[in-house]
Amino acid sequence: MTALLDPAIAVERIRGACTPLASEHVALAAADGRVLAAAVRSAVDLPPFDNSMMDGFALGAEAPATAGSIWPIAGEQAAGDAAAVATTGAWEIMTGARVPDGRDRVIPVERAERLADPPRVRLLADVAAGTNVRTAGSDVQRGDTVLDHGTVLAAQHLMLLAALGVAAVEVAARPRVAVLCTGRELVGDPAARLESGQIRDSNGPYLAARLPHASAEVVHREVVGDDAAAFLAAVGRARAAGAHIVLSTGAVSMGRYDFVPHALEKLGATMLFHKLAIRPGKPLLFARLPDGTLFFGLPGNPIAVAVGLRFFVSVALRALMRLPTERPLRVRLANAHGKHPDLRMHFKARLGIDADGRLQALILPGQESYRIAPYARANAWVIARAGISQLAAGTLVDAYGLSHLQGPQPAGADA
């Protein structure tokens, strides 16, 4: 019997087989969800000029700005007005307007009393220098690093980049992935009537939905029967679609219909590992085709597919995008749970907050690899290393998010 490979060694072999992809520039409007390939430095100050936080009157330092003092109204500044120079008096100013040069503080309109004939303003409170002024560069200074390499761009990042006048960003190219689900029992059409012995394909829809959240592009997808010739033809179509990675599900174990390893031999693939000391997903296979295309053969059970994608395929995706090694969150376990002592276990889990406000992870019931319903409740994965057979409540464990680009997201105070 072939010895099971340590998953840590498997991860290193995956990284070693990956050649990082070139980065690309995309317009800001198309950057949502993309991964920055280089840090972004600001070329400007933000705000770009001193401006007023509120409607009021801009004052200078030529006289004490104290309660009861009266200032002549010397001008007006609205949002969008060009720079003005003021040497004396109060300038009526609107929120966001540029503070005239020579003025260094703003009193709100509700703390001032306007007087007529001639136009003047009486202060109802003292006003110190800098009050109610947004100074140039107080948010971002020219030359600041505002976003780091590896940032997954979201709406708040695009807001910042737009404010800085950034029109395009350098992002990691999306790895192109093909998905081949094997099994003559699979029915891909959800409206089709199931015949005896048939099941619906759930792995294909799962991978097609999850891979874009991992910053990958699905370029080909099909269901293939338990036929080596048909499988080889499907691999050919996947490669023709430009896939950097081909994922298959099923047919990688020890049964008579588990033809994928032999099919890869016919393609001249280099087998980098097959069968890991993990659960679920022990028969997982990784190979490199002669043209450099990476191949992952995932077991057919749905949770084994989820684990294979999350903890092994994602390693390749990160390496292709030049992302650093992922780090888990260390949290306490809410409930005791047993495990196989010789295997690294991947548990469907729910991260939450206990009644005392502490973060904890609950290993969910229903850990079998065929059971999808518990996974639908999960918001995290918990990993338990080999070498232990029991996890006690309160044990510190490694928790990971459902995607390698998003950390664990705790639920409310229900664990």
N, C-alpha and C positions, 0 to 999 in steps of 0.2 A: 504494500500500500504506500502511495506517495505521501511523504510527510507534509503536513499543513504548514504553509509559510506564515511567519510572523507578519501581521498587517503593517507594522512599521517598516519592515524591509520592502514590502510591496509598494508602499508609498514612495520610498526612495527610488525604486525602479521606475515608477510612473514618472516622477520628476526627471529622472535621467533620460527618459525616452522623448521628452518634450523639447521642441525647438520653439522659442517664443515667437509670436507673430509680430509683424510690423504694426506700429500704431497708425492711426489715421486722424485727420482733422474733420470735425463735423460742425455744422452751424449750431448755434446755441439752441435754436428752436427744435433741433433733432437730438439734443444731448440728454434728455431726461432718461434716467435709468442706465446710462452708459458709465463706464469705469474710466476715471482719469488715468492717462498713461504718463503724465508728467505733472508736477506741482504747478500751480498757477500763482504767479506773482503779480501784484497790482502795479500798473504803470501810472496810476493817478492817486490823489488823495480822495477820500470819501468821508464827509462831504467835500466837494471841490472848493468851497469857499465858506466863510463864516456866514451863518444864516440864523434867522430868528425862529425860536421854538414856538412862538405864539404871536397873536395880534397884540400890538402895544406901541410903545415908543422907544426908539433907540437913543441912548444917551452916551455922552462922552465923559472924560475925566477932567474937563476944564473947570468944573464947579462941583461942590459936594452934592451927590445925588441922594439927598436925605428927605424924609417925610416933611411935607410943607413947602419944599423949594418949588419955585415956579420957573418953567423953561419955555422960551419961545419956540413955537413949531416952525422949523426951518425948511422942512421938505417932507417928501413921502416916498416910500419904497415898497413896491408890490412884488410878488413872486414873479420872476422872469425878467425884472428890470436889470439893466446892466449896472456895473459898479458905479458908485457915486462917492464923492469925497465930501465929507462934512467936517467943518472946523469948529462949529458951535451949534447950540440949540438941540431940540428934540426932533427926531424924524419919526413921523408916523410910519409904522412898518407892519406888514402882514406876515402870517406864518409861512415860513420857507423862503422869504425874501432875503436877498443878500444884504447883510449889515453894511451900511456905508463905511468906507474907510474913515477912521477917526472916531467911530462910535464903538463901544466895547461892552455894552450891557443893554438889556431890554426890560422895561417895566410893563407888565400886562395891562391891557386896557382897563380891566376892572379894578386896578389899583392906581388909577390916575383919573384926574378930573379935568376935562377939557374946559378951557375958558375962552371967551370970545373978545373981539375988538381990543387989541389984536389977538390972533390965535395963539393961545398959550396952553400949557398943561401943568397942573399942580400935582406933585407926587403925593400919594397917600401912604407910601412905605419907603423905607430905605432900599436902595438898589446897589449891590456890590458889583465890582467888575466881573464880567463873565456870566452874570446871571441871565438865564434864558437864551443863551447863545450857543448854537451848535458850531463848534470850531472846526475849521478845515482839518481833515485828517484824523478827527477824533474817533471815527469808526474804523477806517483803514488808512494807513499811511503808505505813500508811494514806496514800492520795494518790498512791502510785506508779503509773506507767503500766506495766501488766503485759503487755499485748498491743497491738500496733500495728494501725492500720487496714490492711487488706489481708492480714492473717494468715489462712492457710487452716487452719481449726481441725482439729486431730487429737487423738488420745487424751491426749497429754501436756498440751495446752492445756485440755481439759475437766477433767482432774485438778486443775489449778491453779484454774480457775474454780469448781469444786465446793468446793474447800477454802476459797475466799474467800466462799462463800455466794451466788454469782451464779446466779440462777434462770433468767435469759433474757439473750440477747445480741442486739445490732442487727447484722444481716447484710445483705449485698447481695442483692437479689432475683435469682433465677436467670433469666437471659434465656431466653425460650421459643423453641425452634427447631423448624422443620418440615424434613423431609428428603424430597426428591423425586428418585428415581433414574430417569433416562430411558434408553430403549433397548429396542426390540422384541426384541433378542437376550437380554435379561436374564431369568433364572429365579430367582424369590425363594425358592421352596420347595426346601430342600436335599435333600429326599427325592425330588423329581421327576426323572424320566428326561430327560436332555438330548437334544433333537433336533439334527439337523445344523445347524451355524451358531449354536447357542445357547451361552451361558456363564452361570455362576452370578453372582448379584449379590453382590459382596463389599463394595461401597462402602456400601450401606445398613447392614449389620451393623457395619461399622467405625465409621461416624458415630454410630450408635445407642449403641455402646459407649464411644467416645471423648468424645462431647459431655458426658456427666455428669461425667467427670473434669476437664472445663473449666468446671465449675459452671454448665452449661446444662441445661435441661429439654427433652427431646424430646417435643413435643406431637402430632406427626403424622408419619407415615412411609408412603410408598407407592412402588411401581414404576409408571412411566408409559411407554407406548409412544411411538414417534416420530410423534406426532400433536399438532399445535398445539392443537386444540380440547380434547383430553383433558388436555393439560398445563395449559391455562388453567383448566379445571375443578378440577384438582388444586391449583393455586395458590389458588383460591377456598376449597377445603376447608382448606388450610393457614392461611389468614387467619381463617377461621371458628373454628379451634382456638385462636386468640389468639397466633399466632406473632409474635414481634418480628423474627425473622430467618427467611427461607426460603432453604434451600440446595438447589440442584439439582446433579446430576452429569451430565455429557455434554451434547452438542448445543449447544456454544458456540463451535465453531471455524468453519471455512469450507466444510464439506461441504454437500451438498444436503439432508441431514436435520438440519442444525444450525439448528433453528428457534427456539431460546430467545430470541435478540435480537429477532426479529420479533414473537414472542409478547409480549415485554415492551413493545414499542411499542404494541401493541393495548391493553395495560393502562394506558397513559399514564405509564409509568415514566420517571424521569429517569436516563439512563445516566451514571454517574459515571466509569467507565473500562471498557475492554475491551481486553485484550491487554497484558501486562506483559513487561518485559525480564528474564524469569526462566526458569529451567529446574529441575525440571519445572513445568508449570502455566501456560505462556505465554498460552493463550486465556482466562484467568480474567476474569470479568466481575463488575462490582458496580453495582447500581442501587438507586434508592429508589422505591417504589411511591407512588401519590398519597396513601394514608392514612398514610405514614411507615414502613411495613414495609420493612426492609432485605432486599435480594435479592443473594445470591452465586450466580453460575453457575460451578461448578467443572468443569474438563475431566473426561472420563470415566476416564482411566487412574488406577489406584488410588493410585499414589504422588503424582500430581498432586493428587488429592483430599486426601491426607494433608498435602501442603505448603500447599494452599489453606486448609485448616482451621487448621493450626498457625500460619501466619505472616500470614494476612489475616483470616479469620473471627475468630480469637482477638483480634485488635486491636479488633474491634467488641465482643466479649464484655467485654474489659477496660474499654473506654470506657463501656459500659452499666453496669458495676459500679463505676465511678469508681476503677479501679485505675491506678497509675502505669505509665509506660512500662517495658516489660520490658528487663532488661539481660542480655547474654550472659556466659558464662564465657570468658575468654581462655586458650587452651591451645595447646600445641605439637602440630604435626601429626607423626604417627608415620611416614607414608609420603608419597612424592611423588605428585602427581596432576595431570593436565591438566584444562582447563576451556575452555568457550567464552568468548572474550575479551569479547564484548559483553553477556553475560548475568550476572546474579547467580545463582549456583548453590547449590542446597540438596542436600547430600550425606547419604545414610544413613550413620551413623557409629557407632563403638563407642568409648566413653570408658573408659579403663582406666589401670592403674598399671604402669609399666615395672619392670624388674628393680632399678632404683635407687630405686624409690619415687616417681618423678615422674609427674605426671598428663599423659596424652597422648591424642590423638584419632586413631583409625584410620578412614580413609575406606574403606568396605567395597566389595568387588567387586560388580558387578551394579547399577549406578546407573540403568539404564533405568527409565522410569516405569511399565512394566507389571510389573516384577519385585517381587513381594511377599516372597519368601523372605528376601532380605537385610534387608528392613525388620523382619522378625520377629527378627533377630539384633541389631538396632540398639538402643542405649539413649540415643542423642543424635542431634541434627542438627548438621552443620557448614555454615556459610554462607561462601561466598567471593564477594566483591564483583566487579562488572564492572570491566573495564579491565586484567585480568591473564589470561594464558593458561596459566600453569603455577604450581602450588603445590609448593614444595620441602619436603622433609622438614625438620622443625624450625621451619617457619613458624608464627607465631602466628595462630590462626584463632578465629572466634567459634563457640562451642558452645552449643546450647540443649537443654533437656530435651524429652521427647516431649509434654509438656503445658505450657501457659503458666503453670500453677500449681505446677509442680515443676521444679526445676533439674536439670541433667544428673546422672545417678546413675552414677558409675564402677563398672566391674566390677573383678574382682580383678587380679592381676599378670599379665594376659595381653593387655592393651590391648583 
